[in-house]
Amino acid sequence: MTIPKSNRGGFLAAAIGLLLALMIHTGSVQAGMTKVLRCDGCSARSKEQRAQQALPMGTVHVFDGKRASVSSYRTFTEMVDDRPLTVLKETIKIKTDPKLASAWRSYVQSERSVSRLGEIELPHDFPVRSVAGVLVDPNYASGEVQEFLAQMSALGKLWAHGNNVIMRLLHTVELPLVDIQTLFAGLTLAIVFPDGSSMNFELTYYQDAITGKLISNLVPVERSARTADGRPVPRSAYAFSGRTFYGDQAAMLEWMELARRAGLVVRQGEGPGATRMVCDPPVDGHIYCRVVLGG
């Protein structure tokens, strides 16, 4: 069917009107919809606008990490005329469930406590001795670091309070699933390994689809890896040239493996002093590393 040019504007308005009418007709279903979003430090007006944009008709809970508050809104959209097309949008602030607001305040307090931790030093007997060990086997290393962090009071409280927020949303607000990435901002943790090298890890969350519980996930940020002297960890053969790495024998095994994976030849060396791996400048286009086991 070909629509005459003169009628195309009216046809489009009628089509949009029909779509809006369908939305309003199914308002009983739409009104039961609920969404959550995070808007740290936003003004009251901005939160109201974000709520209307997030869900034209339903309930929206806006979480503020800066003010440790929750603002709840009921949004409505109604077509009052189709010629010309006129749509009425309204957002009404409603009372937030006190238990949900309390759970969120506790979570934000824990989030702030974790942010103030600064560098987290791993114990001298930690099974992964250096960032080289993380780069060689990131899955194993991340699991070991996460297990250690789980024993820390601040991080334990963070996880518990986050779970409490999720449970309040699931049971009070009756959300089937919560948009975890929207609600819980990822945290960056600075980890220092026994040999003095350091690396950042991103702590994020996802929701178990069956139990609804919050599951933490720790991922190393490779570009943040630094040796004990603060220099970036080499990832290519030529980047190892002229570098010396210190640590105990277990740490040396990790650095040796990282060097081998970069294509270097690692040899057993001799010499006094601390245990170290010395990578010489290129000779005939090749770089050799010597491992010295000091006393």
Long-range contacts (C-beta under 8 A, 24 or more apart in sequence): 13-82, 13-83, 13-84, 13-85, 14-82, 16-85, 17-79, 17-82, 17-85, 20-77, 20-79, 20-87, 21-79, 23-56, 23-57, 23-77, 24-77, 24-78, 24-79, 27-57, 30-56, 30-57, 30-58, 31-57, 31-58, 32-58, 33-57, 33-58, 33-59, 34-58, 34-59, 34-60, 34-61, 34-173, 34-174, 34-175, 35-59, 35-60, 35-61, 35-179, 36-60, 36-61, 36-62, 36-63, 36-169, 36-173, 36-175, 36-178, 36-179, 36-182, 36-183, 37-61, 37-62, 37-63, 37-179, 37-182, 37-183, 38-62, 38-63, 38-64, 38-65, 38-182, 38-183, 38-185, 39-63, 39-64, 40-64, 40-65, 40-66, 41-66, 41-67, 44-71, 47-71, 47-73, 48-73, 48-91, 48-93, 49-91, 51-75, 51-91, 52-89, 52-91, 56-89, 59-94, 59-173, 61-96, 61-100, 61-169, 61-173, 63-104, 63-183, 65-108, 65-111, 65-185, 68-104, 68-105, 68-108, 68-109, 69-101, 69-104, 69-105, 70-96, 70-100, 70-101, 70-104, 71-96, 72-96, 72-97, 97-168, 97-172, 97-173, 99-168, 99-172, 100-165, 100-168, 100-169, 100-172, 100-173, 103-161, 103-164, 103-165, 103-167, 103-168, 104-165, 106-161, 106-164, 107-158, 107-161, 107-162, 107-164, 107-165, 109-161, 110-154, 110-157, 110-158, 110-161, 110-162, 111-158, 111-185, 111-187, 113-154, 113-157, 113-158, 114-154, 114-155, 114-158, 114-187, 114-189, 115-187, 117-154, 117-189, 118-190, 119-190, 119-191, 119-192, 119-198, 120-149, 120-152, 120-189, 120-190, 120-191, 120-192, 121-192, 122-148, 122-191, 122-192, 122-193, 122-194, 123-148, 123-194, 124-194, 125-194, 126-193, 126-194, 128-193, 128-254, 129-193, 129-194, 129-195, 129-247, 129-248, 129-250, 129-251, 129-254, 130-193, 130-194, 130-195, 130-197, 130-247, 130-251, 130-254, 130-255, 131-193, 131-197, 131-198, 131-199, 131-225, 131-226, 131-227, 131-233, 132-197, 132-233, 132-245, 132-251, 132-254, 132-255, 132-257, 132-258, 133-193, 133-251, 133-254, 134-193, 134-199, 134-220, 134-225, 135-220, 135-222, 135-225, 135-233, 135-235, 135-258, 136-254, 136-257, 136-258, 136-261, 138-220, 141-220, 142-201, 142-218, 142-219, 142-220, 145-191, 145-201, 145-218, 146-216, 146-218, 149-189, 149-203, 149-218, 155-203, 159-214, 159-216, 162-205, 162-214, 163-213, 163-214, 166-207, 166-212, 166-213, 166-214, 167-212, 170-212, 177-207, 177-209, 177-212, 178-207, 180-205, 180-206, 180-207, 180-214, 184-214, 188-221, 189-218, 194-247, 194-248, 194-251, 195-228, 195-245, 195-246, 195-247, 195-248, 195-251, 196-227, 196-228, 196-246, 196-247, 197-225, 197-226, 197-227, 197-228, 197-233, 198-224, 198-225, 198-226, 199-224, 199-225, 199-226, 200-224, 233-258, 234-262, 235-262, 236-262, 237-262, 237-263, 237-264, 237-287, 238-282, 238-287, 240-264, 240-279, 240-287, 240-289, 241-279, 241-280, 241-281, 241-282, 241-287, 242-279, 242-280, 242-281, 243-279, 244-276, 244-277, 244-278, 244-279, 245-276, 245-277, 245-279, 246-274, 246-275, 246-276, 247-275, 247-276, 248-275, 249-275, 249-293, 251-275, 252-276, 252-277, 252-291, 252-293, 256-289, 256-291, 259-289, 264-288, 264-289, 265-289, 266-290, 266-291, 267-291
